[in-house]
Amino acid sequence: MGKDALGLWGGVALGCAGWFGGFGAFLLVAVLGGAGYAAGGFLERGGDLRALLVTDRGRR
């Protein structure tokens, strides 16, 4: 899916959330969509989510 189509569907989702759920739902969809976009971009560039979640407690 191209970035233009992804942007279109993101806009449709935000519009529906704003219309049916109000401004709070609009913000929730926008924040969760941004988090998903960031995580997807991180993984696409070869990142490892486990490296972000694991803490190194032995190092001080």
C-alpha atoms as a printed R data frame, in Angstrom:
   type eleno elety resid chain resno       x      y      z
1  ATOM     1    CA   MET     A     1   0.000  0.000  0.000
2  ATOM     2    CA   GLY     A     2   1.397  3.377 -0.953
3  ATOM     3    CA   LYS     A     3   1.865  6.251  1.442
4  ATOM     4    CA   ASP     A     4  -0.905  8.189 -0.258
5  ATOM     5    CA   ALA     A     5  -3.436  5.399  0.315
6  ATOM     6    CA   LEU     A     6  -2.208  4.964  3.893
7  ATOM     7    CA   GLY     A     7  -2.725  8.685  4.484
8  ATOM     8    CA   LEU     A     8  -6.180  8.480  2.954
9  ATOM     9    CA   TRP     A     9  -7.252  5.650  5.267
10 ATOM    10    CA   GLY     A    10  -5.710  7.385  8.254
11 ATOM    11    CA   GLY     A    11  -7.742 10.487  7.445
12 ATOM    12    CA   VAL     A    12 -10.904  8.436  7.026
13 ATOM    13    CA   ALA     A    13 -10.328  6.764 10.405
14 ATOM    14    CA   LEU     A    14  -9.752 10.130 12.103
15 ATOM    15    CA   GLY     A    15 -12.802 11.619 10.428
16 ATOM    16    CA   CYS     A    16 -15.045  8.735 11.506
17 ATOM    17    CA   ALA     A    17 -13.703  8.859 15.047
18 ATOM    18    CA   GLY     A    18 -14.330 12.593 15.228
19 ATOM    19    CA   TRP     A    19 -17.819 12.325 13.753
20 ATOM    20    CA   PHE     A    20 -19.089  9.403 15.825
21 ATOM    21    CA   GLY     A    21 -17.015  9.637 18.995
22 ATOM    22    CA   GLY     A    22 -16.277 13.313 19.426
23 ATOM    23    CA   PHE     A    23 -13.001 15.102 19.980
24 ATOM    24    CA   GLY     A    24 -11.729 12.667 22.638
25 ATOM    25    CA   ALA     A    25 -12.060  9.723 20.268
26 ATOM    26    CA   PHE     A    26 -10.393 11.770 17.537
27 ATOM    27    CA   LEU     A    27  -7.371 12.399 19.771
28 ATOM    28    CA   LEU     A    28  -7.206  8.762 20.877
29 ATOM    29    CA   VAL     A    29  -7.200  7.517 17.279
30 ATOM    30    CA   ALA     A    30  -4.589 10.120 16.323
31 ATOM    31    CA   VAL     A    31  -2.247  9.185 19.197
32 ATOM    32    CA   LEU     A    32  -2.585  5.435 18.681
33 ATOM    33    CA   GLY     A    33  -2.167  5.843 14.932
34 ATOM    34    CA   GLY     A    34   0.995  7.879 15.469
35 ATOM    35    CA   ALA     A    35   2.380  5.274 17.857
36 ATOM    36    CA   GLY     A    36   1.651  2.504 15.361
37 ATOM    37    CA   TYR     A    37   3.248  4.512 12.560
38 ATOM    38    CA   ALA     A    38   6.390  5.096 14.654
39 ATOM    39    CA   ALA     A    39   6.632  1.430 15.657
40 ATOM    40    CA   GLY     A    40   6.138  0.296 12.063
41 ATOM    41    CA   GLY     A    41   8.805  2.673 10.818
42 ATOM    42    CA   PHE     A    42  11.193  1.514 13.532
43 ATOM    43    CA   LEU     A    43  10.681 -2.134 12.589
44 ATOM    44    CA   GLU     A    44  10.922 -1.393  8.868
45 ATOM    45    CA   ARG     A    45  14.359  0.168  9.395
46 ATOM    46    CA   GLY     A    46  15.540 -3.036 11.060
47 ATOM    47    CA   GLY     A    47  14.932 -2.112 14.681
48 ATOM    48    CA   ASP     A    48  14.223 -4.686 17.359
49 ATOM    49    CA   LEU     A    49  11.380 -3.907 19.770
50 ATOM    50    CA   ARG     A    50  12.756 -6.367 22.314
51 ATOM    51    CA   ALA     A    51  15.839 -4.170 22.660
52 ATOM    52    CA   LEU     A    52  13.597 -1.287 23.711
53 ATOM    53    CA   LEU     A    53  11.637 -3.341 26.241
54 ATOM    54    CA   VAL     A    54  14.508 -5.176 27.948
55 ATOM    55    CA   THR     A    55  16.208 -3.338 30.772
56 ATOM    56    CA   ASP     A    56  19.806 -3.982 31.714
57 ATOM    57    CA   ARG     A    57  19.699 -4.135 35.523
58 ATOM    58    CA   GLY     A    58  23.241 -5.420 35.947
59 ATOM    59    CA   ARG     A    59  24.852 -2.242 34.632
60 ATOM    60    CA   ARG     A    60  25.332  0.625 37.108
